[in-house]
Amino acid sequence: MKKKIQRVARQSRRPLLAKLKGIHLFATDVDGVLTDAGMYYSESGDEWKKFNTRDGMGIKLLQKAGLITAIVTQERTRLVARRAEKLAIPELHQGAMDKLSVIRGMAMRHGVSLRQVAYIGDDVNDLEALKAVGFSAAPADGLPQVLQIVDYVCQKRGGEGAVREVVEMILEAQQHRPR
């Protein structure tokens, strides 16, 4: 954990741990966070995205620990819906042009404050949500203006385990151990 805490953008260790302990809802962007930000197209027009299976297991571990999981993305694809279904993510929000409003709505429905929400994003359309939540993170390859404002900059890049990295920090802070 100490190595991870050293990468913190704005917080000392103690306040960061306090933030992580209070998280009840974990939300993530898709492109550039759960994926490597690439969009792959075949000659026949099929679209592909590569998801990291360790990130998926991390989401399942959060659910097992009792946290609410969510995807909030501007994109609208069947691929993302299939991934959310496979991971049994209860909150899937595609076509979200105002991510902060979506996150506020989820928090209200689940009876949690924005301070109890963690969000990981990588691009300018994530900025307002990242600034508003209790814990914000970005993959190592997030845009510079995002990296400047988040609580934590991951060592991993988008699609390469950044989500799992944040998940493990939350689980460790809340003293949940994977079985």
SVG drawing of the C-alpha trace seen along z (x, -y; Angstrom):
<svg xmlns="http://www.w3.org/2000/svg" viewBox="-33 -20 40 38">
<polyline fill="none" stroke="black" stroke-width="0.4" points="0.0,0.0 2.8,-2.4 4.1,-2.3 0.6,-3.1 0.1,-5.9 3.3,-7.6 1.6,-8.2 -1.2,-10.3 -1.7,-13.6 -3.2,-15.8 -3.6,-13.9 -1.4,-12.7 -1.7,-9.1 -4.1,-9.5 -6.8,-11.5 -6.6,-9.1 -7.2,-6.1 -10.1,-7.8 -11.6,-8.5 -11.1,-4.9 -12.7,-3.5 -15.9,-5.5 -16.5,-4.4 -19.8,-2.6 -20.2,-3.1 -17.5,-2.6 -18.0,-4.0 -15.8,-3.8 -15.6,-5.2 -15.0,-2.7 -12.8,-3.9 -9.3,-4.6 -10.1,-3.1 -11.6,0.4 -10.1,0.4 -6.8,-0.9 -8.8,-3.7 -8.4,-1.9 -11.4,-1.3 -10.9,1.6 -13.0,2.1 -13.1,5.1 -13.6,4.8 -17.2,6.0 -17.8,3.0 -17.6,5.0 -16.3,3.0 -14.1,4.6 -12.8,3.5 -10.3,5.3 -11.3,5.5 -8.8,6.6 -10.1,9.7 -8.2,8.6 -10.2,5.4 -13.4,7.5 -12.3,9.7 -11.7,6.5 -15.3,5.4 -16.6,8.8 -14.5,8.5 -16.0,5.0 -19.5,6.5 -18.6,9.4 -17.5,6.8 -20.9,5.1 -20.0,2.1 -22.3,0.9 -20.6,0.9 -21.3,-1.2 -20.3,-2.1 -20.8,-5.6 -19.8,-6.3 -20.7,-8.6 -20.4,-5.8 -23.4,-3.6 -22.5,-0.1 -23.7,3.5 -20.2,4.5 -20.3,2.4 -23.8,3.7 -22.5,7.2 -19.5,6.6 -21.7,5.0 -24.1,7.9 -21.3,10.5 -19.9,8.7 -23.5,8.2 -22.9,4.5 -26.2,3.1 -25.7,-0.5 -24.9,-0.8 -25.2,-4.3 -24.4,-4.7 -24.8,-7.9 -24.0,-9.9 -23.2,-13.4 -23.3,-14.8 -21.5,-12.2 -21.8,-14.2 -25.6,-14.3 -25.6,-10.5 -23.4,-9.9 -25.4,-12.2 -28.6,-10.4 -27.1,-7.0 -25.8,-8.2 -29.3,-9.6 -31.0,-6.3 -28.6,-4.3 -28.7,-6.7 -25.0,-7.6 -23.3,-11.0 -20.9,-12.0 -18.1,-11.6 -18.9,-7.9 -18.4,-7.6 -15.2,-6.6 -14.8,-7.4 -12.0,-6.6 -11.8,-8.5 -9.2,-9.5 -10.5,-12.4 -11.9,-15.9 -15.5,-14.6 -14.7,-13.1 -13.4,-16.2 -16.5,-17.5 -17.3,-14.1 -13.8,-13.5 -13.8,-16.8 -17.1,-16.1 -16.6,-12.6 -15.1,-11.5 -12.2,-9.6 -11.0,-10.2 -8.5,-8.3 -7.1,-8.1 -5.0,-5.6 -1.3,-6.5 -2.0,-7.5 -5.0,-9.8 -4.9,-13.3 -2.6,-15.7 -5.5,-17.9 -7.1,-14.9 -3.9,-13.7 -3.6,-17.1 -6.9,-17.0 -7.4,-13.4 -6.6,-12.0 -4.7,-9.1 -2.8,-8.5 -2.5,-4.8 0.7,-3.0 -1.2,-1.0 -2.5,-2.4 -6.1,-2.1 -7.1,1.4 -4.0,2.7 -5.2,3.1 -5.8,-0.5 -9.2,0.4 -7.9,3.4 -5.2,1.2 -7.9,-1.2 -10.1,1.7 -7.3,3.3 -6.7,0.0 -10.3,-0.3 -10.5,3.3 -7.3,3.0 -8.5,-0.3 -11.8,1.4 -10.0,4.5 -11.6,6.9 -9.4,9.7 -10.0,11.6 -10.7,15.3"/>
</svg>
